[in-house]
Amino acid sequence: MRKYLFSAGIVLFSVLFFAGCFSLNGTPDKVKISVEAVMNDWNLLFSNSLELISWDYVGIIEDYDDLKETLELLTDPDSVRLFQIDIMDPSFASIILLSSIPSADQDEFAEAVEELVELGQHKVKLNWRTVGSGSEFTTIALVDENNIVWDSIIGSVVVEEEFLPVAGEKTGSVIIKWLWGAERGKISWSLECSGPPLACNYTSESKISSGEARIETKLVKGEECCTLYYAWAYRTPTGSISIDWNPETEQFDVEVSSWGSTGSGQGIFECCP
C-alpha cells in the first residue's frame, strides 16, 4: 500500500510539474506569454500593412541535425521575407523576399542569423496576412526561456530611444531595442573639457546585434572652447552606412540603407571650462 501511494505521489508530482511548465496544448507557458506579447505589440504598430493573425508551437531544436535544418529554413532566400520599415514614418512599409536583395546582403543576413540559433530553443510558426492583397504566409520564430530570439519579419523592426543631454550635460545616447523589449544595440557619445590650459576629451561607442551601428566624430579645439561634431546611424542585418565629414557645410553627410529598419542623427556639443 505504501509503495502504491509513493508511486502515485511521484506521478502526481510529475503531472503538476509539467502542467506548470506547459499549457494544455503542449506549448510552454513562457513561450506563449512571449509570443502573444509581441503579437499584440506588432498588430498595434503595423497591422495597417501586415497583420500577425495567429501562431502555432512547433517544438524544440533537439540536436545538431535539427539545428542545421532550422538554420536552412531561416535563411532560405526563396521563402524568407523581410519587412522594410522607416521608423520615422511607419506608414511606409514593404515586404520582400530575401532572394530579391543582392547576394552579398543575403550572405550577411545568413551569418547574422547563424549566430542566434542554438540547441534547446523553441520553434514557433507565425502566420501573417498582408493587408490589401489578403495574401498569407508563414515565418519561423525562435524563442528561448525568456523571450523571442529571432524572426525575419519581427527582427527587421527596432524600437529606438534617443537620450539627449539636459542642461549642463555633454553626453548623449541612442538605445536600439528589439520589438520584444530586449536591448539590441547602443550608440553613445560624450565630451569633457578642462583648463586653462584648455584640454578636450571625448568618447564615442556603437554596437548592435544582427546589423551595423556607426558613429563618427570631429573635435574642434578653439581658444576657449571645445566643439564636438557627431553623426550616427544604424541598420538591421542588410544594407550599408556611409558617414563622411563635409567641410563645405561643416557637418556630416549621412547615408544609410537597409532592407529592414534604419536610424540616423547628428548634432554638436560645445564645452567651455
Secondary structure in CASP SS format (residue, H / E / C, confidence):
PFRMAT SS
TARGET T0000
AUTHOR 0000-0000-0000
METHOD secondary structure of the structure
MODEL  1
M C 1.00
R H 1.00
K H 1.00
Y H 1.00
L H 1.00
F H 1.00
S H 1.00
A H 1.00
G H 1.00
I H 1.00
V H 1.00
L H 1.00
F H 1.00
S H 1.00
V H 1.00
L H 1.00
F H 1.00
F H 1.00
A H 1.00
G H 1.00
C H 1.00
F E 1.00
S C 1.00
L C 1.00
N C 1.00
G C 1.00
T C 1.00
P E 1.00
D H 1.00
K H 1.00
V H 1.00
K H 1.00
I H 1.00
S H 1.00
V H 1.00
E H 1.00
A H 1.00
V H 1.00
M H 1.00
N H 1.00
D H 1.00
W H 1.00
N H 1.00
L H 1.00
L H 1.00
F H 1.00
S C 1.00
N C 1.00
S C 1.00
L E 1.00
E E 1.00
L E 1.00
I E 1.00
S E 1.00
W E 1.00
D E 1.00
Y E 1.00
V E 1.00
G E 1.00
I E 1.00
I C 1.00
E C 1.00
D C 1.00
Y H 1.00
D H 1.00
D H 1.00
L H 1.00
K H 1.00
E H 1.00
T H 1.00
L H 1.00
E H 1.00
L H 1.00
L H 1.00
T C 1.00
D C 1.00
P C 1.00
D C 1.00
S C 1.00
V C 1.00
R E 1.00
L E 1.00
F E 1.00
Q E 1.00
I E 1.00
D E 1.00
I C 1.00
M C 1.00
D E 1.00
P E 1.00
S E 1.00
F E 1.00
A E 1.00
S E 1.00
I E 1.00
I E 1.00
L E 1.00
L H 1.00
S H 1.00
S H 1.00
I C 1.00
P C 1.00
S H 1.00
A H 1.00
D H 1.00
Q H 1.00
D H 1.00
E H 1.00
F H 1.00
A H 1.00
E H 1.00
A H 1.00
V H 1.00
E H 1.00
E C 1.00
L C 1.00
V C 1.00
E C 1.00
L C 1.00
G C 1.00
Q C 1.00
H E 1.00
K E 1.00
V E 1.00
K E 1.00
L E 1.00
N E 1.00
W E 1.00
R E 1.00
T E 1.00
V C 1.00
G C 1.00
S C 1.00
G C 1.00
S C 1.00
E E 1.00
F E 1.00
T E 1.00
T E 1.00
I E 1.00
A E 1.00
L E 1.00
V E 1.00
D C 1.00
E C 1.00
N C 1.00
N C 1.00
I E 1.00
V E 1.00
W E 1.00
D C 1.00
S C 1.00
I C 1.00
I H 1.00
G H 1.00
S H 1.00
V C 1.00
V E 1.00
V E 1.00
E E 1.00
E E 1.00
E E 1.00
F E 1.00
L C 1.00
P C 1.00
V C 1.00
A C 1.00
G C 1.00
E C 1.00
K C 1.00
T E 1.00
G E 1.00
S E 1.00
V E 1.00
I E 1.00
I E 1.00
K E 1.00
W E 1.00
L C 1.00
W C 1.00
G C 1.00
A C 1.00
E E 1.00
R E 1.00
G E 1.00
K E 1.00
I E 1.00
S E 1.00
W E 1.00
S E 1.00
L E 1.00
E E 1.00
C E 1.00
S E 1.00
G C 1.00
P C 1.00
P C 1.00
L C 1.00
A E 1.00
C E 1.00
N E 1.00
Y E 1.00
T E 1.00
S E 1.00
E E 1.00
S E 1.00
K E 1.00
I E 1.00
S C 1.00
S C 1.00
G C 1.00
E E 1.00
A E 1.00
R E 1.00
I E 1.00
E E 1.00
T E 1.00
K E 1.00
L E 1.00
V E 1.00
K E 1.00
G C 1.00
E C 1.00
E C 1.00
C C 1.00
C E 1.00
T E 1.00
L E 1.00
Y E 1.00
Y E 1.00
A E 1.00
W E 1.00
A E 1.00
Y E 1.00
R E 1.00
T C 1.00
P C 1.00
T C 1.00
G E 1.00
S E 1.00
I E 1.00
S E 1.00
I E 1.00
D E 1.00
W E 1.00
N E 1.00
P C 1.00
E C 1.00
T C 1.00
E C 1.00
Q E 1.00
F E 1.00
D E 1.00
V E 1.00
E E 1.00
V E 1.00
S E 1.00
S E 1.00
W C 1.00
G C 1.00
S C 1.00
T E 1.00
G E 1.00
S E 1.00
G E 1.00
Q E 1.00
G E 1.00
I E 1.00
F E 1.00
E E 1.00
C E 1.00
C C 1.00
P C 1.00
END
